[in-house]
Amino acid sequence: MALQGVRKWAHRRMLCMRRYYHRLLMWRYRREGIDPNLVVFSCFQGRSYGDNPRAVSERLHERCPEAKIAWLLRGAAMERAGELLPDYAIAVRNNSREAFRMLATARVWVDNFTKYNILRHRRGMQFYIQTWHGDRAIKKICYDEARWAKKPYRIEEECDRVVTGSHFAEKMYRTAFRYKGKYIDAGCPRNDILVRNDPADIERVRAGLGVEPGVKLLLYAPTYRENETVIPKRAQMDLLKTLECLERKTGDRWLCLYRAHYKSRGIDLEAVRDRLIDVTQYEDMSELLLAADMVLTDYSSCAMDYILRDMPAVLYVADWAEYTATRGVYFDIHDTPFFLAEDQAGLEKVIEGMTEESIRRNCADLKAFYGYTETGHATDAVCDYIIERLGSDRSFPD
């Protein structure tokens, strides 16, 4: 017990020192003033160059080449910065002195994840846009989640704008972020490509994955579990039998795209190795959703993005009781329009019962359930907000 107490004291002391150091740096760099053309992007706390921030970053450069674009990266993403980032973007190591200088002097911050509560931005002079990565969630997030409800203040309470693609998200952010501000309610930038559903884009992505014409793709993208011991054991179907069922149903050849959650320890896929393409390291999830002919997941919000294409997404929820015992959810999925399966036989029954009409109806019902507001022009809506604020040191009212 004594050793445990010492460790807790040391951990608290480390956190206090880190907060002091970060605040000192932010205070120091703020004396440099605002760079009116600097926009700092971060995705999953620097783990990726993707999601909503990537869509905004690339479109912003097209529309406003004079914007200075910096990306905060960490770990493998920082090591691969040369191949991930376009030439016009600056790579900055997350949590470094330079990262804090960028944050302290940037005109705009764009993120898709929670920022550290030690940060502050100068409202009216700096603008924080939150483009959360799970607009239509099943599992609870941030303040809505019991284990986080009593955690200290979150910087997301001070966002200048939150990007939304559904009425569900607007309500969720009010409680999950305790956000009381305004929305950019045009959809999620990463989903514009799904709303367009352009065949040329589909073929481009499939060719990049090395998929032959005529081959169908099942995207399997499970989320992680709070209790890590169940990750390799639970909510796993027989993927080989599932592919064979799809082939009997459609008469086409099927392969599986597998994308693991970054927090997951992974699963054993040896039995289907020759029928599988591991796309865990593929940066842009939206492109994978665009290439797929069906999505299979459990509690991931990727299913809610995918139905924008009016194509089938199935939730495999064999561990629903165990999952909800360790992670809060916003609703019982059994009371929703989702295609659900709780075992292999149930999954195959769902697949065999699908028709073009039932898929269209399912997607329409889910869009109504969440109150979709996706327009296909979300990226430009966010860029409009940013561009209006670039190039000047003057303050802007809310």
GUDOKOL-999358 format. One line per field, with one value per residue (C-alpha): residue number from 1; chain; x, y, z. Coordinates in pm, 1 decimal, decimal comma, always signed. Layout:
N
resi	c(NUM	...)
chain	c(A	...)
c1	c(X	...)
c2	c(Y	...)
c3	c(Z	...)
***
This chain:
398
resi	c(1	2	3	4	5	6	7	8	9	10	11	12	13	14	15	16	17	18	19	20	21	22	23	24	25	26	27	28	29	30	31	32	33	34	35	36	37	38	39	40	41	42	43	44	45	46	47	48	49	50	51	52	53	54	55	56	57	58	59	60	61	62	63	64	65	66	67	68	69	70	71	72	73	74	75	76	77	78	79	80	81	82	83	84	85	86	87	88	89	90	91	92	93	94	95	96	97	98	99	100	101	102	103	104	105	106	107	108	109	110	111	112	113	114	115	116	117	118	119	120	121	122	123	124	125	126	127	128	129	130	131	132	133	134	135	136	137	138	139	140	141	142	143	144	145	146	147	148	149	150	151	152	153	154	155	156	157	158	159	160	161	162	163	164	165	166	167	168	169	170	171	172	173	174	175	176	177	178	179	180	181	182	183	184	185	186	187	188	189	190	191	192	193	194	195	196	197	198	199	200	201	202	203	204	205	206	207	208	209	210	211	212	213	214	215	216	217	218	219	220	221	222	223	224	225	226	227	228	229	230	231	232	233	234	235	236	237	238	239	240	241	242	243	244	245	246	247	248	249	250	251	252	253	254	255	256	257	258	259	260	261	262	263	264	265	266	267	268	269	270	271	272	273	274	275	276	277	278	279	280	281	282	283	284	285	286	287	288	289	290	291	292	293	294	295	296	297	298	299	300	301	302	303	304	305	306	307	308	309	310	311	312	313	314	315	316	317	318	319	320	321	322	323	324	325	326	327	328	329	330	331	332	333	334	335	336	337	338	339	340	341	342	343	344	345	346	347	348	349	350	351	352	353	354	355	356	357	358	359	360	361	362	363	364	365	366	367	368	369	370	371	372	373	374	375	376	377	378	379	380	381	382	383	384	385	386	387	388	389	390	391	392	393	394	395	396	397	398)
chain	c(A	A	A	A	A	A	A	A	A	A	A	A	A	A	A	A	A	A	A	A	A	A	A	A	A	A	A	A	A	A	A	A	A	A	A	A	A	A	A	A	A	A	A	A	A	A	A	A	A	A	A	A	A	A	A	A	A	A	A	A	A	A	A	A	A	A	A	A	A	A	A	A	A	A	A	A	A	A	A	A	A	A	A	A	A	A	A	A	A	A	A	A	A	A	A	A	A	A	A	A	A	A	A	A	A	A	A	A	A	A	A	A	A	A	A	A	A	A	A	A	A	A	A	A	A	A	A	A	A	A	A	A	A	A	A	A	A	A	A	A	A	A	A	A	A	A	A	A	A	A	A	A	A	A	A	A	A	A	A	A	A	A	A	A	A	A	A	A	A	A	A	A	A	A	A	A	A	A	A	A	A	A	A	A	A	A	A	A	A	A	A	A	A	A	A	A	A	A	A	A	A	A	A	A	A	A	A	A	A	A	A	A	A	A	A	A	A	A	A	A	A	A	A	A	A	A	A	A	A	A	A	A	A	A	A	A	A	A	A	A	A	A	A	A	A	A	A	A	A	A	A	A	A	A	A	A	A	A	A	A	A	A	A	A	A	A	A	A	A	A	A	A	A	A	A	A	A	A	A	A	A	A	A	A	A	A	A	A	A	A	A	A	A	A	A	A	A	A	A	A	A	A	A	A	A	A	A	A	A	A	A	A	A	A	A	A	A	A	A	A	A	A	A	A	A	A	A	A	A	A	A	A	A	A	A	A	A	A	A	A	A	A	A	A	A	A	A	A	A	A	A	A	A	A	A	A	A	A	A	A	A	A	A	A	A	A	A	A	A	A	A	A	A	A	A	A	A	A	A	A	A	A	A	A	A	A	A	A	A	A	A	A	A	A	A	A	A	A)
c1	c(+0,0	+288,9	+449,7	+117,6	+74,7	+420,1	+339,9	+14,8	+196,8	+466,8	+205,2	+15,5	+338,7	+431,2	+90,7	+120,4	+466,9	+346,4	+53,5	+283,5	+531,2	+259,7	+96,0	+430,5	+503,6	+158,9	+198,6	+544,7	+453,9	+137,9	+360,4	+454,0	+101,0	-129,4	-15,1	-329,8	-276,6	-175,3	-414,7	-311,6	-467,6	-472,4	-632,1	-669,1	-417,1	-156,8	-187,9	-310,4	-333,6	-696,4	-1063,8	-1243,4	-928,8	-763,3	-1062,3	-1066,8	-687,9	-671,9	-972,2	-848,3	-520,2	-709,9	-925,9	-676,9	-315,2	-182,4	-300,8	-13,7	-111,1	+55,9	-18,8	+53,4	+177,1	+320,3	+476,4	+451,2	+260,0	+545,3	+798,5	+596,3	+524,3	+726,3	+503,3	+175,1	+168,7	+155,5	+445,0	+255,4	+188,4	+428,9	+474,2	+518,7	+578,4	+279,4	+347,5	+681,6	+781,0	+715,9	+367,9	+278,4	+419,9	+200,8	-109,1	-41,4	+1,5	-234,8	-546,4	-744,2	-729,5	-903,8	-935,6	-1142,0	-1058,2	-1043,6	-767,4	-580,5	-761,9	-442,3	-486,9	-667,9	-732,9	-802,6	-1167,5	-1240,5	-876,9	-824,1	-1085,7	-1122,6	-1327,8	-1417,4	-1494,8	-1559,8	-1484,6	-1809,0	-2102,2	-2363,2	-2248,2	-2368,7	-2119,8	-2118,7	-1836,5	-1666,1	-1885,4	-2167,8	-1948,9	-1963,0	-1589,6	-1526,8	-1824,5	-1625,4	-1304,7	-1180,8	-1290,9	-1254,3	-1139,2	-1422,8	-1659,4	-1494,1	-1516,0	-1607,7	-1782,5	-1866,1	-1925,9	-2235,8	-2404,9	-2716,5	-2968,5	-2855,5	-2504,0	-2626,8	-2795,5	-2501,5	-2244,8	-2455,9	-2406,5	-2086,3	-1889,6	-2121,3	-2106,6	-2343,5	-2223,0	-2313,9	-2279,2	-2163,1	-2453,1	-2367,9	-2237,8	-1899,9	-1627,7	-1496,6	-1842,0	-1867,6	-1700,6	-1962,7	-2252,7	-2111,8	-2051,1	-1867,0	-1787,8	-1455,1	-1353,1	-1460,7	-1250,2	-951,4	-955,7	-1014,4	-727,3	-500,9	-590,3	-507,3	-863,1	-953,5	-1265,3	-1577,6	-1454,3	-1679,5	-1540,0	-1661,3	-1512,4	-1476,9	-1402,3	-1464,1	-1416,2	-1212,0	-1324,4	-1273,4	-1187,1	-891,7	-908,7	-1216,6	-1072,8	-940,7	-1227,3	-1557,1	-1775,1	-1588,8	-1773,5	-1642,3	-1526,8	-1461,1	-1817,2	-1943,9	-1760,3	-1892,2	-2246,2	-2207,9	-2081,1	-2381,6	-2612,6	-2465,9	-2280,0	-1971,7	-1622,8	-1577,1	-1268,6	-1244,3	-1088,9	-989,5	-931,7	-843,7	-913,1	-591,3	-655,3	-723,1	-474,7	-617,5	-769,6	-661,3	-741,4	-512,7	-800,3	-902,2	-556,1	-568,0	-905,8	-809,9	-649,3	-528,0	-603,2	-539,7	-266,5	-474,1	-508,4	-846,6	-1137,8	-1382,1	-1204,0	-1234,5	-1606,6	-1627,8	-1459,9	-1664,2	-1976,9	-2085,6	-1969,8	-1955,2	-1879,6	-2005,0	-2040,7	-1838,7	-1992,1	-1837,7	-2161,6	-2356,3	-2129,5	-2147,4	-2526,8	-2494,7	-2425,3	-2755,7	-2563,5	-2579,9	-2408,3	-2450,8	-2373,0	-2244,1	-2326,9	-2263,4	-2119,0	-2381,4	-2440,4	-2068,6	-1993,3	-2257,9	-2138,8	-1802,8	-1905,5	-2213,7	-2435,4	-2688,7	-2962,3	-3040,1	-2950,9	-3224,5	-3472,4	-3319,6	-3348,7	-2996,3	-2934,5	-2823,6	-2668,9	-2575,0	-2415,6	-2290,4	-2625,3	-2796,2	-2541,3	-2592,5	-2969,5	-2945,2	-2731,2	-2958,4	-3265,2	-3129,0	-3288,8	-3231,6	-3559,0	-3484,8	-3139,5	-3280,1	-3550,8	-3298,6	-3071,9	-3366,9	-3488,6	-3142,8	-3108,9	-3443,6	-3345,3	-3035,5	-3180,8	-2912,9	-2815,9	-2534,6	-2520,0	-2208,4	-2069,7	-1952,6	-1586,3	-1658,3	-1882,8	-1595,7	-1350,4	-1587,9	-1575,5	-1194,7	-1122,4	-1342,7	-1115,6	-776,1	-550,7	-643,7	-558,7	-898,2	-1122,8	-1452,4	-1769,4	-1925,6)
c2	c(+0,0	+233,7	+175,6	+232,2	+560,0	+677,2	+594,7	+791,0	+1087,0	+1072,1	+1052,5	+1353,8	+1548,5	+1467,0	+1587,8	+1910,9	+1978,1	+1906,0	+2145,2	+2414,9	+2365,4	+2374,4	+2685,6	+2858,2	+2785,9	+2902,0	+3226,8	+3285,6	+3225,0	+3433,0	+3738,0	+3678,8	+3768,7	+3597,8	+3474,2	+3567,6	+3297,9	+3001,8	+2705,7	+2413,0	+2071,0	+1763,4	+1422,0	+1167,4	+1361,5	+1343,9	+975,9	+1028,7	+1251,7	+1183,7	+1213,8	+1550,8	+1761,0	+1617,9	+1698,4	+2056,9	+2096,8	+1989,2	+2194,2	+2498,9	+2489,1	+2468,0	+2768,0	+2972,6	+2889,8	+3169,4	+2984,1	+2836,3	+2479,3	+2292,5	+1939,5	+1810,7	+1450,9	+1188,4	+842,3	+654,9	+938,9	+1180,8	+932,4	+902,2	+1274,2	+1301,4	+1053,2	+1145,9	+1524,4	+1727,5	+1963,9	+2272,7	+2137,8	+2167,9	+1864,6	+1949,3	+1696,2	+1696,9	+1824,3	+1973,5	+2333,5	+2412,3	+2258,4	+2489,8	+2788,6	+2699,5	+2659,9	+2982,9	+3190,5	+3024,6	+3194,6	+2868,7	+2522,4	+2230,4	+1900,0	+1579,8	+1469,0	+1616,8	+1865,8	+1891,5	+2097,2	+2291,9	+2475,4	+2805,2	+3004,7	+3376,5	+3396,0	+3644,2	+3632,7	+3257,1	+3005,4	+2643,8	+2424,1	+2078,2	+1820,2	+1519,1	+1179,6	+1007,4	+1231,1	+958,2	+751,0	+439,9	+448,8	+747,4	+999,6	+1257,6	+1399,3	+1159,0	+863,2	+778,2	+744,1	+1088,1	+1273,9	+1406,0	+1474,0	+1833,8	+2095,0	+2019,7	+2279,0	+2164,0	+2367,6	+2672,3	+2570,6	+2849,0	+2606,2	+2236,8	+2061,8	+1840,6	+1608,9	+1516,0	+1640,4	+1355,4	+1500,5	+1848,6	+1710,7	+1482,3	+1763,5	+1975,0	+1713,6	+1534,8	+1861,3	+2084,7	+2297,7	+2594,8	+2756,3	+2747,2	+2467,6	+2440,5	+2216,0	+2103,2	+1753,0	+1597,4	+1697,5	+1341,4	+1232,0	+1463,1	+1194,2	+940,2	+1171,0	+1228,4	+852,4	+918,3	+596,7	+749,4	+795,0	+439,1	+293,4	+507,4	+378,0	+15,9	+32,3	+173,9	-124,0	-363,5	-498,4	-650,9	-528,5	-722,9	-830,5	-727,2	-596,5	-655,6	-396,5	-540,5	-260,3	-352,5	-100,1	-160,8	-293,6	-123,0	-462,9	-561,8	-927,1	-974,1	-812,7	-1128,7	-1347,3	-1165,9	-1025,2	-1227,2	-1407,4	-1662,1	-1430,6	-1711,4	-1843,4	-1485,7	-1431,2	-1762,8	-1661,4	-1332,3	-1518,6	-1752,3	-1453,8	-1238,7	-1478,5	-1253,3	-1303,3	-1136,1	-1025,6	-877,8	-543,2	-551,5	-230,2	-254,9	+25,2	+196,6	+99,4	-264,3	-547,4	-709,0	-1049,3	-1377,9	-1370,3	-1648,9	-1865,5	-1601,2	-1461,6	-1534,3	-1358,7	-1051,9	-710,8	-551,6	-179,8	-88,6	+156,6	+312,5	+677,7	+768,7	+564,4	+746,4	+607,6	+254,5	+310,2	+434,9	+120,8	-126,6	-308,3	-388,4	-288,3	-521,2	-371,5	-380,4	-42,4	+181,1	+496,4	+409,5	+220,3	+544,0	+714,1	+424,0	+428,3	+765,9	+551,9	+364,0	+39,6	-227,9	-202,7	-484,3	-470,0	-793,8	-759,9	-1098,0	-930,2	-656,0	-732,9	-746,3	-439,9	-222,3	-336,1	-167,3	+118,1	+338,4	+367,0	+623,7	+373,5	+5,2	-88,7	-352,1	-61,6	+84,4	+9,9	-141,6	-475,4	-678,8	-1021,8	-1192,3	-1509,5	-1657,4	-1810,7	-1478,3	-1294,8	-1529,4	-1498,4	-1118,5	-1140,0	-1393,5	-1181,5	-859,9	-712,6	-383,9	-256,9	-367,1	-204,5	+125,9	+119,4	+36,8	+326,3	+567,6	+458,4	+505,7	+852,4	+944,6	+787,7	+1010,5	+1309,1	+1336,3	+1683,0	+1579,9	+1804,3	+1689,2	+2043,5	+2028,1	+2082,3	+2407,8	+2523,2	+2480,3	+2645,3	+2940,5	+2995,5	+2970,3	+3185,9	+3466,4	+3485,2	+3458,0	+3744,5	+3992,0	+4049,3	+4198,1	+4016,7	+3857,1	+3844,0	+3504,9)
c3	c(+0,0	+87,4	-252,9	-427,9	-238,3	-343,8	-706,0	-692,9	-537,4	-804,7	-1080,3	-942,6	-910,3	-1270,0	-1390,8	-1191,8	-1331,2	-1684,0	-1647,1	-1509,7	-1795,9	-2060,4	-1917,4	-1889,9	-2255,2	-2366,8	-2170,2	-2309,3	-2672,7	-2655,3	-2628,6	-2993,9	-3099,3	-3348,6	-3688,3	-3883,1	-4149,0	-3930,6	-3891,9	-3669,3	-3729,8	-3509,0	-3562,5	-3280,4	-3071,9	-3346,5	-3430,7	-3785,7	-4090,7	-4166,0	-4076,6	-4077,7	-4021,0	-4331,9	-4552,0	-4421,9	-4449,3	-4812,4	-4920,8	-4730,3	-4923,2	-5252,1	-5169,9	-4968,9	-5067,1	-4845,7	-4533,0	-4330,4	-4244,8	-3958,5	-3838,5	-3487,9	-3515,8	-3284,0	-3292,0	-3620,5	-3785,7	-3713,1	-3845,9	-4168,1	-4197,2	-4518,5	-4698,4	-4528,6	-4549,7	-4870,8	-4936,3	-4821,2	-4469,4	-4175,2	-3947,1	-3578,5	-3301,9	-3067,4	-2712,1	-2816,4	-2746,9	-3112,9	-3088,4	-2800,1	-2985,8	-3283,5	-3066,9	-2881,0	-3197,5	-3449,2	-3574,9	-3590,9	-3429,1	-3600,6	-3412,4	-3407,0	-3051,7	-2703,1	-2633,0	-2303,7	-2042,3	-1976,0	-2305,8	-2348,1	-2660,3	-2688,9	-2781,4	-3056,0	-3169,1	-3190,5	-3302,1	-3199,0	-3435,9	-3307,0	-3580,2	-3355,9	-3513,2	-3407,8	-3497,5	-3456,0	-3162,5	-2982,9	-2694,2	-2462,3	-2482,1	-2260,6	-1980,2	-2069,8	-1978,2	-1607,8	-1553,6	-1706,0	-1559,2	-1261,2	-1451,8	-1462,9	-1711,3	-2082,9	-2333,8	-2565,0	-2347,6	-2502,2	-2869,9	-3108,6	-3341,8	-3336,8	-3669,3	-3686,3	-3933,3	-3736,1	-3482,3	-3258,2	-3249,5	-3161,4	-2849,0	-2768,2	-2773,5	-2538,3	-2266,4	-2374,1	-2413,0	-2206,8	-2515,5	-2538,3	-2858,6	-3225,9	-3481,6	-3838,5	-3927,8	-4281,0	-4212,4	-4139,8	-4389,1	-4415,2	-4534,1	-4834,2	-5045,8	-4930,2	-5010,0	-5359,2	-5401,7	-5728,0	-5924,6	-6034,3	-5669,4	-5591,5	-5870,5	-5772,7	-5414,4	-5518,1	-5766,0	-5495,2	-5276,2	-5559,0	-5589,2	-5924,0	-6108,2	-6018,5	-5673,3	-5383,3	-5054,9	-4700,0	-4462,7	-4112,7	-3863,4	-3498,0	-3220,2	-2905,2	-2566,8	-2230,7	-2084,4	-2301,0	-2203,9	-2422,5	-2736,8	-2904,7	-2782,2	-2812,9	-3088,6	-3348,8	-3623,6	-3871,7	-4148,8	-4394,8	-4358,1	-4384,6	-4714,5	-4845,3	-4746,4	-4934,6	-5239,1	-5234,6	-5198,0	-5474,6	-5704,1	-5682,7	-5544,1	-5200,4	-5007,4	-4658,3	-4570,9	-4202,5	-4007,0	-3638,3	-3390,4	-3283,9	-2918,1	-3003,4	-2957,4	-3270,0	-3341,1	-3493,2	-3865,9	-3983,2	-4108,7	-4361,7	-4439,0	-4814,3	-4841,5	-4639,1	-4696,1	-4371,7	-4400,1	-4035,6	-4137,6	-4418,3	-4318,6	-4467,8	-4331,1	-4559,7	-4864,8	-4725,5	-4669,4	-5027,4	-5161,5	-4953,5	-5072,0	-4716,3	-4366,6	-4069,1	-3728,3	-3370,8	-3198,2	-3429,5	-3575,1	-3913,4	-3985,4	-3949,7	-4202,3	-4444,4	-4481,2	-4653,4	-4960,8	-4910,3	-4874,7	-4600,5	-4262,2	-4009,0	-3637,2	-3483,9	-3114,4	-2952,5	-2642,1	-2595,0	-2224,8	-2145,1	-2353,9	-2190,1	-1846,3	-1911,1	-2142,3	-2128,4	-2436,8	-2551,5	-2634,4	-2663,9	-3019,5	-3015,5	-3025,7	-3343,5	-3718,6	-3738,9	-3907,1	-3601,3	-3550,5	-3224,2	-3360,2	-3687,1	-3778,8	-3716,8	-3929,7	-4221,9	-4183,1	-4201,8	-4516,6	-4684,8	-4609,7	-4758,4	-5068,3	-5246,1	-5102,7	-4744,7	-4760,9	-4887,8	-4620,8	-4348,3	-4448,5	-4465,4	-4121,4	-3970,1	-4124,2	-3970,2	-3635,4	-3607,9	-3792,3	-4059,5	-4183,7	-4420,9	-4728,1	-4912,5	-4870,9	-4510,6	-4597,2	-4775,2	-4489,9	-4243,3	-4484,2	-4523,5	-4146,6	-4138,6	-4444,8	-4312,9	-4007,9	-4177,0	-4284,7	-4012,5	-3646,3	-3571,4	-3328,0	-3426,4	-3217,7	-3161,0)
***
